[in-house]
Amino acid sequence: MAIKTPYVAVDGIIKVFDENENFKGIVLIERKNPPYGLALPGGFVDVGESVEEALIREMKEETNLDVEIVKLFNVYSKPDRDPRFHTVSIVFLCKAYGQPIGKDDAKKADVYRLEEIPFEKLVFDHGKILKDFLNS
């Protein structure tokens, strides 16, 4: 009998800084695939890689940024958090420099100041994740 488990994903709250260490904002991507809208950059963990490796790979693939993992932020696992299927997301807080460029599954990637996050456009439970982040 095959064991059925949720999908494992990683998402990154990428804090972007300029060359003088001034905080510019966080990265959100515009999704190329359904569900459409804005999201934290992220994706699924491949068999054979650690969640940290998956996070660094996905951030590079979707934003073209080389990120440094600062810490594990939280784990989100409500069965209905992703309308497609049950997904457990491991969310990391990251640091990066430079301007993101949307690639791979991201149509666009931009830096948003914390007070300008368009919560009404966020998909999945990324609004909750970012509210948790802002309140942490």
N, C-alpha and C positions, 0 to 999 in steps of 0.2 A: 504494500500500500504506500502510495506517495504521500509525503508530508506536504501540507499546504500552509504556507506562511505569507505574511504581508511582504510587499516589495520594500527594499531598503533604499532610501534616498539621502542625499546630503544637500543642504542649502547653506549659503554663505551670506552673512551680514558683513559686507565689505566696507570698512571705514576707509575712505580715501583721504590722503594727506598730500599737501604740496611739498616741494623740496625743502621748505623751511619748517616742516612739521605742523603746519596749520591744517586743522581738520576742515575738509571741504563738504563732506556729506557721505551718504551711502549709495551703493549702486543698486538700481532696479533695472530689470530688463523688460522689454516688450516681447511677449511670447509670439513665436511664429506659428505654433500649433495650438489646437484647442486644449484646454480652455484658454481663450484669448484674453489678454489684459496684461497688467504689470505684475511682476513677481520678483522675488529674490532669485539671483542666479543659483542654479543647482541642477541635480540630475541623479540618476541611479548609480549605485555602486556596482561595479562589474565583479564577476566571480574572479577571485585571485588578487583583488586589491583591498587595501585597508580603507576605512572610511576617510582617513586623512588624505591618502593618495587620491581617492575619488574626488574629494573636495578641491584639492589643488588642480586636478585635471579638469574638472567641470568649470571652475572659475576661469581658467585659461581658455577653455573651449568657447565659453559663452561671452566673456568680457574682454579677452585678450590681456588680462592683468595677471601678473605674478603675485600671488598673495602669500602673506605670512599668517599662519594660524596663531591667533592670540590665545583663544581658549574655546572649550566646548561651551556653547551657550545653553542649549536645552534640547530635549527630544520631544517631538510631537507625534502622537500616534492614534488620535481618534479615528475610528474606522471610516468615517465619512469626510475626512479632511481633504481628500482628493476625489473628485467626482468620477474618476475613471476606475479606480480600484483602491483597495486598502494599502496605504503607503505609510511607512514609518519614516519620518525625516529627522535626521541628526543635524542640528543647526550649529554652525561654528561662527564665532566672531573672528574676523580677519582684518588685516591691515594691508593696504596697497598704495602705490604711488602711480600717478599718470592718469590719462583719460581713457575710460573704457570704450571699447568698440564692440558692438553687437555682432556675434558670430554664431555659427552652428544653429542651435534652436532659438537663439535670440535674434529677433528682427532688428532690435535697437538696444543699446545700453547707455544709461545716463546716470550722472551723479545728482542726487536729490538732497537738498538741505533738509534737516530733520523736521523743520517747521513747514516744509512744503511737500511732504509725502502725500500723494493723492490716494488716501485710503479707499475711496470708493471705486478705484480702478484695479485694486489688488485682487488676485485670484487665490484659490485654495484657502488656507487659513493664514496667509502671509500678513494680513492686517493684524490678526491676533499676535503673531510672532513679533511684529514690529512694535505693537503696543507693549508687549512684555519687555522688549528691548528698551524702549523709551522709559519704562517705569523701573528698570533695573539699576 
